[in-house]
Amino acid sequence: MARGTEGDSPIEVGSYLKGIDYPANQDQLIEQAQRNGAGSEVLEIFKNLPNEQYRNMADVMKAYGDVR
């Protein structure tokens, strides 16, 4: 598997969610990532996250890691 693809690092994921208010659901994560310029690969991963309430960035990163 190739490394270094868009959205690989937690720092990148965090930057796409900058400004979001928690708790946030999947739709809110996607909307914020779009506003912050996330590319299609990152948005696709967010679309595959469980549709639940995320209390904080740690919750998002755990789900993101499970989906990737």
PDB file of N, CA, C and O in Angstrom:
ATOM      1  N   MET A   1       0.836  -1.174   0.000  1.00  0.00           N
ATOM      2  CA  MET A   1       0.000   0.000   0.000  1.00  0.00           C
ATOM      3  C   MET A   1       0.883   1.239   0.000  1.00  0.00           C
ATOM      4  O   MET A   1       1.828   1.324   0.784  1.00  0.00           O
ATOM      5  N   ALA A   2       0.594   2.174  -0.845  1.00  0.00           N
ATOM      6  CA  ALA A   2       1.383   3.393  -0.943  1.00  0.00           C
ATOM      7  C   ALA A   2       1.102   4.300   0.240  1.00  0.00           C
ATOM      8  O   ALA A   2      -0.046   4.453   0.655  1.00  0.00           O
ATOM      9  N   ARG A   3       2.141   4.893   0.775  1.00  0.00           N
ATOM     10  CA  ARG A   3       1.992   5.843   1.875  1.00  0.00           C
ATOM     11  C   ARG A   3       2.066   7.253   1.308  1.00  0.00           C
ATOM     12  O   ARG A   3       2.467   7.458   0.163  1.00  0.00           O
ATOM     13  N   GLY A   4       1.675   8.212   2.123  1.00  0.00           N
ATOM     14  CA  GLY A   4       1.772   9.588   1.684  1.00  0.00           C
ATOM     15  C   GLY A   4       0.601  10.051   0.848  1.00  0.00           C
ATOM     16  O   GLY A   4       0.671  11.114   0.232  1.00  0.00           O
ATOM     17  N   THR A   5      -0.474   9.284   0.809  1.00  0.00           N
ATOM     18  CA  THR A   5      -1.632   9.723   0.057  1.00  0.00           C
ATOM     19  C   THR A   5      -2.365  10.788   0.842  1.00  0.00           C
ATOM     20  O   THR A   5      -2.172  10.931   2.049  1.00  0.00           O
ATOM     21  N   GLU A   6      -3.190  11.517   0.162  1.00  0.00           N
ATOM     22  CA  GLU A   6      -3.931  12.611   0.764  1.00  0.00           C
ATOM     23  C   GLU A   6      -4.672  12.150   2.010  1.00  0.00           C
ATOM     24  O   GLU A   6      -5.348  11.122   1.999  1.00  0.00           O
ATOM     25  N   GLY A   7      -4.536  12.928   3.090  1.00  0.00           N
ATOM     26  CA  GLY A   7      -5.296  12.650   4.292  1.00  0.00           C
ATOM     27  C   GLY A   7      -4.713  11.584   5.196  1.00  0.00           C
ATOM     28  O   GLY A   7      -5.379  11.142   6.132  1.00  0.00           O
ATOM     29  N   ASP A   8      -3.480  11.159   4.939  1.00  0.00           N
ATOM     30  CA  ASP A   8      -2.891  10.089   5.743  1.00  0.00           C
ATOM     31  C   ASP A   8      -2.648  10.470   7.188  1.00  0.00           C
ATOM     32  O   ASP A   8      -2.904   9.667   8.086  1.00  0.00           O
ATOM     33  N   SER A   9      -2.165  11.663   7.433  1.00  0.00           N
ATOM     34  CA  SER A   9      -1.729  11.989   8.780  1.00  0.00           C
ATOM     35  C   SER A   9      -2.839  12.584   9.637  1.00  0.00           C
ATOM     36  O   SER A   9      -3.749  13.238   9.128  1.00  0.00           O
ATOM     37  N   PRO A  10      -2.752  12.350  10.938  1.00  0.00           N
ATOM     38  CA  PRO A  10      -3.728  12.960  11.846  1.00  0.00           C
ATOM     39  C   PRO A  10      -3.710  14.483  11.776  1.00  0.00           C
ATOM     40  O   PRO A  10      -4.743  15.128  11.957  1.00  0.00           O
ATOM     41  N   ILE A  11      -2.545  15.054  11.515  1.00  0.00           N
ATOM     42  CA  ILE A  11      -2.453  16.512  11.399  1.00  0.00           C
ATOM     43  C   ILE A  11      -3.283  16.999  10.227  1.00  0.00           C
ATOM     44  O   ILE A  11      -3.992  17.999  10.340  1.00  0.00           O
ATOM     45  N   GLU A  12      -3.201  16.299   9.096  1.00  0.00           N
ATOM     46  CA  GLU A  12      -4.010  16.683   7.934  1.00  0.00           C
ATOM     47  C   GLU A  12      -5.497  16.558   8.237  1.00  0.00           C
ATOM     48  O   GLU A  12      -6.278  17.456   7.920  1.00  0.00           O
ATOM     49  N   VAL A  13      -5.884  15.455   8.844  1.00  0.00           N
ATOM     50  CA  VAL A  13      -7.296  15.250   9.173  1.00  0.00           C
ATOM     51  C   VAL A  13      -7.763  16.355  10.108  1.00  0.00           C
ATOM     52  O   VAL A  13      -8.833  16.931   9.912  1.00  0.00           O
ATOM     53  N   GLY A  14      -6.969  16.649  11.114  1.00  0.00           N
ATOM     54  CA  GLY A  14      -7.312  17.714  12.045  1.00  0.00           C
ATOM     55  C   GLY A  14      -7.462  19.059  11.371  1.00  0.00           C
ATOM     56  O   GLY A  14      -8.337  19.845  11.734  1.00  0.00           O
ATOM     57  N   SER A  15      -6.614  19.332  10.388  1.00  0.00           N
ATOM     58  CA  SER A  15      -6.705  20.621   9.696  1.00  0.00           C
ATOM     59  C   SER A  15      -7.995  20.726   8.890  1.00  0.00           C
ATOM     60  O   SER A  15      -8.536  21.822   8.739  1.00  0.00           O
ATOM     61  N   TYR A  16      -8.489  19.625   8.377  1.00  0.00           N
ATOM     62  CA  TYR A  16      -9.741  19.655   7.617  1.00  0.00           C
ATOM     63  C   TYR A  16     -10.944  19.873   8.523  1.00  0.00           C
ATOM     64  O   TYR A  16     -12.000  20.307   8.062  1.00  0.00           O
ATOM     65  N   LEU A  17     -10.791  19.573   9.805  1.00  0.00           N
ATOM     66  CA  LEU A  17     -11.906  19.736  10.749  1.00  0.00           C
ATOM     67  C   LEU A  17     -11.747  20.975  11.626  1.00  0.00           C
ATOM     68  O   LEU A  17     -12.521  21.182  12.561  1.00  0.00           O
ATOM     69  N   LYS A  18     -10.747  21.793  11.324  1.00  0.00           N
ATOM     70  CA  LYS A  18     -10.525  23.012  12.109  1.00  0.00           C
ATOM     71  C   LYS A  18     -11.787  23.866  12.121  1.00  0.00           C
ATOM     72  O   LYS A  18     -12.379  24.138  11.077  1.00  0.00           O
ATOM     73  N   GLY A  19     -12.188  24.284  13.317  1.00  0.00           N
ATOM     74  CA  GLY A  19     -13.354  25.143  13.462  1.00  0.00           C
ATOM     75  C   GLY A  19     -14.653  24.414  13.749  1.00  0.00           C
ATOM     76  O   GLY A  19     -15.681  25.054  13.971  1.00  0.00           O
ATOM     77  N   ILE A  20     -14.628  23.093  13.749  1.00  0.00           N
ATOM     78  CA  ILE A  20     -15.869  22.348  14.003  1.00  0.00           C
ATOM     79  C   ILE A  20     -16.201  22.387  15.495  1.00  0.00           C
ATOM     80  O   ILE A  20     -15.306  22.395  16.340  1.00  0.00           O
ATOM     81  N   ASP A  21     -17.468  22.411  15.798  1.00  0.00           N
ATOM     82  CA  ASP A  21     -17.937  22.355  17.181  1.00  0.00           C
ATOM     83  C   ASP A  21     -18.375  20.929  17.493  1.00  0.00           C
ATOM     84  O   ASP A  21     -19.153  20.325  16.754  1.00  0.00           O
ATOM     85  N   TYR A  22     -17.857  20.401  18.605  1.00  0.00           N
ATOM     86  CA  TYR A  22     -18.248  19.066  19.053  1.00  0.00           C
ATOM     87  C   TYR A  22     -19.309  19.189  20.124  1.00  0.00           C
ATOM     88  O   TYR A  22     -19.314  20.181  20.852  1.00  0.00           O
ATOM     89  N   PRO A  23     -20.210  18.226  20.253  1.00  0.00           N
ATOM     90  CA  PRO A  23     -20.274  17.004  19.455  1.00  0.00           C
ATOM     91  C   PRO A  23     -20.703  17.307  18.028  1.00  0.00           C
ATOM     92  O   PRO A  23     -21.410  18.279  17.762  1.00  0.00           O
ATOM     93  N   ALA A  24     -20.256  16.447  17.117  1.00  0.00           N
ATOM     94  CA  ALA A  24     -20.571  16.605  15.703  1.00  0.00           C
ATOM     95  C   ALA A  24     -20.908  15.245  15.112  1.00  0.00           C
ATOM     96  O   ALA A  24     -20.352  14.223  15.514  1.00  0.00           O
ATOM     97  N   ASN A  25     -21.827  15.246  14.149  1.00  0.00           N
ATOM     98  CA  ASN A  25     -22.170  13.992  13.481  1.00  0.00           C
ATOM     99  C   ASN A  25     -21.422  13.889  12.154  1.00  0.00           C
ATOM    100  O   ASN A  25     -20.685  14.798  11.773  1.00  0.00           O
ATOM    101  N   GLN A  26     -21.614  12.796  11.473  1.00  0.00           N
ATOM    102  CA  GLN A  26     -20.915  12.530  10.218  1.00  0.00           C
ATOM    103  C   GLN A  26     -21.152  13.641   9.194  1.00  0.00           C
ATOM    104  O   GLN A  26     -20.203  14.093   8.553  1.00  0.00           O
ATOM    105  N   ASP A  27     -22.385  14.083   9.030  1.00  0.00           N
ATOM    106  CA  ASP A  27     -22.681  15.139   8.055  1.00  0.00           C
ATOM    107  C   ASP A  27     -21.942  16.426   8.385  1.00  0.00           C
ATOM    108  O   ASP A  27     -21.438  17.102   7.488  1.00  0.00           O
ATOM    109  N   GLN A  28     -21.876  16.765   9.656  1.00  0.00           N
ATOM    110  CA  GLN A  28     -21.171  17.979  10.064  1.00  0.00           C
ATOM    111  C   GLN A  28     -19.673  17.858   9.806  1.00  0.00           C
ATOM    112  O   GLN A  28     -19.030  18.833   9.418  1.00  0.00           O
ATOM    113  N   LEU A  29     -19.114  16.673  10.019  1.00  0.00           N
ATOM    114  CA  LEU A  29     -17.697  16.453   9.726  1.00  0.00           C
ATOM    115  C   LEU A  29     -17.426  16.659   8.242  1.00  0.00           C
ATOM    116  O   LEU A  29     -16.457  17.320   7.867  1.00  0.00           O
ATOM    117  N   ILE A  30     -18.273  16.099   7.409  1.00  0.00           N
ATOM    118  CA  ILE A  30     -18.105  16.214   5.956  1.00  0.00           C
ATOM    119  C   ILE A  30     -18.219  17.669   5.521  1.00  0.00           C
ATOM    120  O   ILE A  30     -17.401  18.149   4.736  1.00  0.00           O
ATOM    121  N   GLU A  31     -19.226  18.371   6.024  1.00  0.00           N
ATOM    122  CA  GLU A  31     -19.414  19.781   5.660  1.00  0.00           C
ATOM    123  C   GLU A  31     -18.206  20.622   6.055  1.00  0.00           C
ATOM    124  O   GLU A  31     -17.751  21.460   5.277  1.00  0.00           O
ATOM    125  N   GLN A  32     -17.685  20.401   7.262  1.00  0.00           N
ATOM    126  CA  GLN A  32     -16.530  21.179   7.717  1.00  0.00           C
ATOM    127  C   GLN A  32     -15.296  20.841   6.887  1.00  0.00           C
ATOM    128  O   GLN A  32     -14.532  21.735   6.525  1.00  0.00           O
ATOM    129  N   ALA A  33     -15.097  19.571   6.587  1.00  0.00           N
ATOM    130  CA  ALA A  33     -13.954  19.168   5.770  1.00  0.00           C
ATOM    131  C   ALA A  33     -14.033  19.802   4.382  1.00  0.00           C
ATOM    132  O   ALA A  33     -13.014  20.229   3.840  1.00  0.00           O
ATOM    133  N   GLN A  34     -15.220  19.865   3.811  1.00  0.00           N
ATOM    134  CA  GLN A  34     -15.391  20.515   2.509  1.00  0.00           C
ATOM    135  C   GLN A  34     -15.043  21.994   2.599  1.00  0.00           C
ATOM    136  O   GLN A  34     -14.345  22.525   1.735  1.00  0.00           O
ATOM    137  N   ARG A  35     -15.531  22.661   3.647  1.00  0.00           N
ATOM    138  CA  ARG A  35     -15.235  24.092   3.829  1.00  0.00           C
ATOM    139  C   ARG A  35     -13.741  24.341   3.954  1.00  0.00           C
ATOM    140  O   ARG A  35     -13.238  25.385   3.539  1.00  0.00           O
ATOM    141  N   ASN A  36     -13.034  23.374   4.531  1.00  0.00           N
ATOM    142  CA  ASN A  36     -11.600  23.535   4.746  1.00  0.00           C
ATOM    143  C   ASN A  36     -10.752  22.944   3.623  1.00  0.00           C
ATOM    144  O   ASN A  36      -9.535  22.821   3.765  1.00  0.00           O
ATOM    145  N   GLY A  37     -11.380  22.580   2.516  1.00  0.00           N
ATOM    146  CA  GLY A  37     -10.639  22.193   1.324  1.00  0.00           C
ATOM    147  C   GLY A  37     -10.188  20.751   1.236  1.00  0.00           C
ATOM    148  O   GLY A  37      -9.242  20.450   0.507  1.00  0.00           O
ATOM    149  N   ALA A  38     -10.833  19.855   1.954  1.00  0.00           N
ATOM    150  CA  ALA A  38     -10.460  18.436   1.868  1.00  0.00           C
ATOM    151  C   ALA A  38     -10.727  17.909   0.463  1.00  0.00           C
ATOM    152  O   ALA A  38     -11.713  18.272  -0.178  1.00  0.00           O
ATOM    153  N   GLY A  39      -9.838  17.055   0.006  1.00  0.00           N
ATOM    154  CA  GLY A  39      -9.989  16.450  -1.309  1.00  0.00           C
ATOM    155  C   GLY A  39     -10.930  15.255  -1.292  1.00  0.00           C
ATOM    156  O   GLY A  39     -11.437  14.858  -0.243  1.00  0.00           O
ATOM    157  N   SER A  40     -11.147  14.702  -2.449  1.00  0.00           N
ATOM    158  CA  SER A  40     -12.126  13.625  -2.606  1.00  0.00           C
ATOM    159  C   SER A  40     -11.778  12.369  -1.807  1.00  0.00           C
ATOM    160  O   SER A  40     -12.676  11.690  -1.308  1.00  0.00           O
ATOM    161  N   GLU A  41     -10.485  12.049  -1.679  1.00  0.00           N
ATOM    162  CA  GLU A  41     -10.102  10.849  -0.923  1.00  0.00           C
ATOM    163  C   GLU A  41     -10.486  10.983   0.549  1.00  0.00           C
ATOM    164  O   GLU A  41     -11.020  10.048   1.146  1.00  0.00           O
ATOM    165  N   VAL A  42     -10.215  12.139   1.122  1.00  0.00           N
ATOM    166  CA  VAL A  42     -10.542  12.386   2.526  1.00  0.00           C
ATOM    167  C   VAL A  42     -12.048  12.397   2.717  1.00  0.00           C
ATOM    168  O   VAL A  42     -12.562  11.792   3.657  1.00  0.00           O
ATOM    169  N   LEU A  43     -12.755  13.081   1.832  1.00  0.00           N
ATOM    170  CA  LEU A  43     -14.212  13.149   1.940  1.00  0.00           C
ATOM    171  C   LEU A  43     -14.833  11.761   1.841  1.00  0.00           C
ATOM    172  O   LEU A  43     -15.804  11.466   2.537  1.00  0.00           O
ATOM    173  N   GLU A  44     -14.289  10.924   0.997  1.00  0.00           N
ATOM    174  CA  GLU A  44     -14.808   9.559   0.859  1.00  0.00           C
ATOM    175  C   GLU A  44     -14.631   8.778   2.165  1.00  0.00           C
ATOM    176  O   GLU A  44     -15.512   8.014   2.560  1.00  0.00           O
ATOM    177  N   ILE A  45     -13.507   8.970   2.820  1.00  0.00           N
ATOM    178  CA  ILE A  45     -13.296   8.296   4.103  1.00  0.00           C
ATOM    179  C   ILE A  45     -14.296   8.806   5.131  1.00  0.00           C
ATOM    180  O   ILE A  45     -14.877   8.015   5.875  1.00  0.00           O
ATOM    181  N   PHE A  46     -14.503  10.128   5.182  1.00  0.00           N
ATOM    182  CA  PHE A  46     -15.494  10.677   6.115  1.00  0.00           C
ATOM    183  C   PHE A  46     -16.889  10.132   5.815  1.00  0.00           C
ATOM    184  O   PHE A  46     -17.669   9.888   6.735  1.00  0.00           O
ATOM    185  N   LYS A  47     -17.201   9.944   4.554  1.00  0.00           N
ATOM    186  CA  LYS A  47     -18.521   9.408   4.186  1.00  0.00           C
ATOM    187  C   LYS A  47     -18.689   7.962   4.647  1.00  0.00           C
ATOM    188  O   LYS A  47     -19.813   7.493   4.823  1.00  0.00           O
ATOM    189  N   ASN A  48     -17.581   7.258   4.840  1.00  0.00           N
ATOM    190  CA  ASN A  48     -17.631   5.870   5.288  1.00  0.00           C
ATOM    191  C   ASN A  48     -17.560   5.717   6.808  1.00  0.00           C
ATOM    192  O   ASN A  48     -17.614   4.599   7.321  1.00  0.00           O
ATOM    193  N   LEU A  49     -17.440   6.830   7.528  1.00  0.00           N
ATOM    194  CA  LEU A  49     -17.442   6.763   8.987  1.00  0.00           C
ATOM    195  C   LEU A  49     -18.825   6.365   9.483  1.00  0.00           C
ATOM    196  O   LEU A  49     -19.824   6.634   8.817  1.00  0.00           O
ATOM    197  N   PRO A  50     -18.888   5.733  10.637  1.00  0.00           N
ATOM    198  CA  PRO A  50     -20.205   5.446  11.221  1.00  0.00           C
ATOM    199  C   PRO A  50     -20.971   6.748  11.451  1.00  0.00           C
ATOM    200  O   PRO A  50     -20.388   7.753  11.858  1.00  0.00           O
ATOM    201  N   ASN A  51     -22.258   6.727  11.195  1.00  0.00           N
ATOM    202  CA  ASN A  51     -23.086   7.916  11.375  1.00  0.00           C
ATOM    203  C   ASN A  51     -23.502   8.001  12.840  1.00  0.00           C
ATOM    204  O   ASN A  51     -24.570   7.533  13.235  1.00  0.00           O
ATOM    205  N   GLU A  52     -22.631   8.607  13.626  1.00  0.00           N
ATOM    206  CA  GLU A  52     -22.865   8.743  15.054  1.00  0.00           C
ATOM    207  C   GLU A  52     -22.362  10.098  15.523  1.00  0.00           C
ATOM    208  O   GLU A  52     -21.783  10.853  14.742  1.00  0.00           O
ATOM    209  N   GLN A  53     -22.577  10.404  16.776  1.00  0.00           N
ATOM    210  CA  GLN A  53     -22.075  11.640  17.359  1.00  0.00           C
ATOM    211  C   GLN A  53     -20.627  11.428  17.792  1.00  0.00           C
ATOM    212  O   GLN A  53     -20.309  10.459  18.481  1.00  0.00           O
ATOM    213  N   TYR A  54     -19.765  12.333  17.385  1.00  0.00           N
ATOM    214  CA  TYR A  54     -18.365  12.311  17.781  1.00  0.00           C
ATOM    215  C   TYR A  54     -18.168  13.400  18.826  1.00  0.00           C
ATOM    216  O   TYR A  54     -18.448  14.571  18.571  1.00  0.00           O
ATOM    217  N   ARG A  55     -17.687  13.012  20.001  1.00  0.00           N
ATOM    218  CA  ARG A  55     -17.556  13.945  21.116  1.00  0.00           C
ATOM    219  C   ARG A  55     -16.352  14.852  20.997  1.00  0.00           C
ATOM    220  O   ARG A  55     -16.334  15.956  21.542  1.00  0.00           O
ATOM    221  N   ASN A  56     -15.325  14.371  20.265  1.00  0.00           N
ATOM    222  CA  ASN A  56     -14.082  15.133  20.162  1.00  0.00           C
ATOM    223  C   ASN A  56     -13.241  14.570  19.015  1.00  0.00           C
ATOM    224  O   ASN A  56     -13.624  13.608  18.350  1.00  0.00           O
ATOM    225  N   MET A  57     -12.091  15.198  18.807  1.00  0.00           N
ATOM    226  CA  MET A  57     -11.211  14.773  17.717  1.00  0.00           C
ATOM    227  C   MET A  57     -10.717  13.344  17.929  1.00  0.00           C
ATOM    228  O   MET A  57     -10.528  12.614  16.956  1.00  0.00           O
ATOM    229  N   ALA A  58     -10.507  12.934  19.166  1.00  0.00           N
ATOM    230  CA  ALA A  58     -10.050  11.564  19.425  1.00  0.00           C
ATOM    231  C   ALA A  58     -11.059  10.544  18.913  1.00  0.00           C
ATOM    232  O   ALA A  58     -10.672   9.523  18.344  1.00  0.00           O
ATOM    233  N   ASP A  59     -12.341  10.808  19.110  1.00  0.00           N
ATOM    234  CA  ASP A  59     -13.382   9.914  18.585  1.00  0.00           C
ATOM    235  C   ASP A  59     -13.314   9.843  17.060  1.00  0.00           C
ATOM    236  O   ASP A  59     -13.427   8.769  16.469  1.00  0.00           O
ATOM    237  N   VAL A  60     -13.129  11.003  16.439  1.00  0.00           N
ATOM    238  CA  VAL A  60     -13.053  11.055  14.972  1.00  0.00           C
ATOM    239  C   VAL A  60     -11.840  10.272  14.486  1.00  0.00           C
ATOM    240  O   VAL A  60     -11.949   9.485  13.545  1.00  0.00           O
ATOM    241  N   MET A  61     -10.691  10.479  15.115  1.00  0.00           N
ATOM    242  CA  MET A  61      -9.468   9.820  14.663  1.00  0.00           C
ATOM    243  C   MET A  61      -9.555   8.303  14.826  1.00  0.00           C
ATOM    244  O   MET A  61      -9.041   7.561  13.988  1.00  0.00           O
ATOM    245  N   LYS A  62     -10.198   7.840  15.889  1.00  0.00           N
ATOM    246  CA  LYS A  62     -10.360   6.394  16.065  1.00  0.00           C
ATOM    247  C   LYS A  62     -11.201   5.821  14.931  1.00  0.00           C
ATOM    248  O   LYS A  62     -10.830   4.816  14.326  1.00  0.00           O
ATOM    249  N   ALA A  63     -12.330   6.456  14.643  1.00  0.00           N
ATOM    250  CA  ALA A  63     -13.206   5.979  13.567  1.00  0.00           C
ATOM    251  C   ALA A  63     -12.507   6.092  12.216  1.00  0.00           C
ATOM    252  O   ALA A  63     -12.622   5.193  11.384  1.00  0.00           O
ATOM    253  N   TYR A  64     -11.786   7.185  11.992  1.00  0.00           N
ATOM    254  CA  TYR A  64     -11.063   7.406  10.739  1.00  0.00           C
ATOM    255  C   TYR A  64     -10.034   6.291  10.530  1.00  0.00           C
ATOM    256  O   TYR A  64      -9.919   5.742   9.434  1.00  0.00           O
ATOM    257  N   GLY A  65      -9.293   5.964  11.581  1.00  0.00           N
ATOM    258  CA  GLY A  65      -8.297   4.896  11.487  1.00  0.00           C
ATOM    259  C   GLY A  65      -8.922   3.541  11.202  1.00  0.00           C
ATOM    260  O   GLY A  65      -8.352   2.735  10.466  1.00  0.00           O
ATOM    261  N   ASP A  66     -10.088   3.283  11.779  1.00  0.00           N
ATOM    262  CA  ASP A  66     -10.784   2.017  11.540  1.00  0.00           C
ATOM    263  C   ASP A  66     -11.262   1.899  10.098  1.00  0.00           C
ATOM    264  O   ASP A  66     -11.245   0.809   9.526  1.00  0.00           O
ATOM    265  N   VAL A  67     -11.688   3.012   9.509  1.00  0.00           N
ATOM    266  CA  VAL A  67     -12.235   3.007   8.144  1.00  0.00           C
ATOM    267  C   VAL A  67     -11.132   2.951   7.101  1.00  0.00           C
ATOM    268  O   VAL A  67     -11.277   2.285   6.075  1.00  0.00           O
ATOM    269  N   ARG A  68     -10.030   3.646   7.357  1.00  0.00           N
ATOM    270  CA  ARG A  68      -8.937   3.692   6.388  1.00  0.00           C
ATOM    271  C   ARG A  68      -8.417   2.308   6.157  1.00  0.00           C
ATOM    272  O   ARG A  68      -7.489   2.120   5.371  1.00  0.00           O
TER     273      ARG A  68
END
